[in-house]
Amino acid sequence: MTTAEQVPAQRAGDVLPIRDVTARMREIGAELPPRDGVAVFNRVYLSVTEELERRLAAGLFEEREATGELGARFAARYLDAVDAERAGRRPPACWRPLFQMRRHPAVHALQFALAGINAHIGHDLPLSLVDTCRSRGTEPDALEADYERIGELLTGLEERIREDLMPGPDLLDVADPLTHLVGSWSLERARGGAWAAFRALWGLRAFEALAEEMTEGLDATVGMTGRYLLTPLDR
């Protein structure tokens, strides 16, 4: 199965309104045990999407409709990965580590959260940006200001995640394996990489074979990072 088959471009009619996306995430969370790795990420992502929904309603984005569409397309790729795994199909490579390790007793909740964020930001976000620009007939520059506003939302969330899920007094112990592991990954760098990947894919949109090859490489590379983040730790 090719990456293009796993992660097809989303047609406008395929995208759920953002309020339906949050409802679907609540359903997923209700069906899973709290310690399940997908449930951990789902809780984190639900809080982001609910906050995005509130900010959209408050008119805090320059391109409100485009940003709402981006948020919905972005979430749809996560939901598609969940559906693929449930149906016995292969989800994108970036999501496979989380699904495979979701019940491992030596993987900490913080690792599950960051692995899911890594997959979603590193792979799903650039593809969702491309789909949104294509759907709306717009150029990347039209989304850049609101992309930075979303980034501010995510950065604040990452800080909360680390505070809430990082265990106990060893938070600043650089010799602790968990501290070392999660300290090697940065949401800010991941966001910067996602924007660069989006611009590259946008530039290649007329060259289908090259764009597909880059998408496959992006998927595999983000998946490798996810496997690293989910390294089992004996604590």
N, C-alpha and C positions, 0 to 999 in steps of 0.2 A: 504494500500500500504506500503510495507516495504521500509526501507532505501536503501536496495540493488536495489530495482526496481527504486527508485528515482534517485540514483546516481550510475549507473553501471560503472564498469571498462571500460575505453576507449580503444578501439582497435586502433592499429596504423593507420589504414585507415580512422578512424573517425576524426582524428585531423587535423584541418586546418593549413596551413603554417602561420607563425606569421604575415606576411604582409596581409593575408586575414582576420586574426583576427582583426587587427586595422581597416581595411576597414569596417568590420561588425559593430564595435563599433561606427564608424562615422555615419553609417546608423541609428543605434539606437538613437544616440544623435540628429540627424536631425529630427527624428519622434516625439520627446517628447518635451513638454513645458520645458523651462529652470528651472522652480521652482520644477518640478517633482523630487521626491527623487531619483528615479532610474537614471534620467538624471544627477543629481548632482554627484552621484557615478560614472556614466559612463564617465563623463568628467575627473574626477580624475584618473580613471583606464586607460583611453585612453592615458593620458599623461605618465603614467608609462610604458605602453606597447610600445608606440612610442620611449621612451628613451631606453628601453630594446632592441628594434629592432636596434636602432642606435649603441648601444654598442656591440651587436652581430656582426654587419657589420664591426665594427672597430677592432674586434678580441680581446676584453677585457676580455674574459672568457677562463679559462683553457680547459673546455670541451664544446666547442662552440655548437656542434650538440646536445649534451644532454641538455644543458641549453636552447637552442632554442625549443627543444621538450617539456621541462618542462614548458616554458612560454606559449606555444601553448595549452598544456593540461590544464594548470591552467586557462587560459582564457576561454577555451571551457566549463568549469563547470559553469562559470558565464553566458555565452551565453545559455547554456542548461537550466539554471534556468529562464532566460528571456523568452525563447521559451515555457517552461512548463507553466508559468503564462499566457502568451498570449493565449495558447491553452486550458486554463481552467483546466489544470492538477495541481497537488500539487507539488510545488517546494520543495527542501529540507527545513527542519525546520529552518535552519540557515538563509535562505533568506526570509522567510515568513514575518517577522516583517517589512522589508523594503518595500515589495510589499503592505502590508496592510496599512502602515502609509504614503505612498509616497506623498499623497496630503493633509496631515494634516496641517492646517495653524499655529499651535502652535509648530511645530517641525522645528528647525533651519537647514539651509543647512549644517552646520558643523556636526550636528547629523546624517543627511543622509549619508554624506561622511564616517564618522567613522563607522556607522552601516554596510555599505557595505564592508568596509575594514575588519571589524571584521568577517563577514560571510566568506569572501573570504580567508583571512589568516588562520582563526581558523579552518575551515572545509575543504575548497576546496584544500588548499595548501598541507596538509599531504596526501590526497588521490591522488593528482597529482604527488607527489613525489613517492608514491608507484607504480603508473601506469608507470611512466618513468623508474624506476629501473626494473620493470618486462619486459617492452618493450625492453629495451636495454640489458637485462641480466647482470646487474651490481649491485654492492653493494652500500649502502648509502654513504660510505666514499668517493666514486668517485664524489659525487655531493656536498659535504660539503663546499669546498672552494668557489665554484661559488654561493652556497646558501648564503654565507656571503656577497659576492659581490652584489647580488641582494638585500640583506638586507640593505646595505649601500645606495643603490638607493632609497629604500622605506623610510628609515629614513629621508633622505633629503626631500622627498616629503611630509611626514607627517608634518614636520616643516613648509613647504610652505602652506599646507592646513590650518593649524591652524592660520597662519598669514593672509591668504587671506580671510578666512571665519569667523574668530572670530570677533564679532562686537566691534568696538569702544574702548573707553577709559577704559571700565570695565574689560579689559583683565586680569589684575592682582588682581581683586577684588575677593577674595576667597569666599565671601558671595554670589556672583552672582550664580544663579542656573546652568547656562550654563557652567561657568568656573568650577564649582564643578563637574558637570557631566562628561565633556570631560577630565578633569584632572584625573579622576579615571581609565581611560583606557590607555594602553601603547602599541604601536606597537612593541616595543622591546620585551616586555613580551609575546605578542601574537606570534611573530616569534619563540621565544624560545619554547613556548608551542606547536606550529605546528611541529617543528623539533622533539620534544619528542614524540608527537602523531604518527608521521611518523615512528620513530624507533620502537615504540611499535607495530604498525600495521604491519610493516615489519617482526618483530619477530613472529607475530601471523599468518603469511600468510599461513602456513600449517594447521591452525586450523580455518576453514571457519566460523563455528558458533560463535566462540569467537571473530574473527575479525569483523563479522557483528554486534555483540552485542556492541563492542567498538565503531564502526562507528556510530551506532544509538545513543549511549550516547553522543558522540562528537557532532553530529548534534544538538541534543536537548540542550546541554549545551551552545553551541555557539549561538543558537537561543534565549535562555534566556538572554544572555548578550546583544544581539541586541535589545531586547524589552526594556531593561533598558536604553540603549543609546538613544532610540527613545521616551523617556518619554516626553510628551507635556509640554512645559514651557510657562507660561504666563509672557511675558516680557513687 
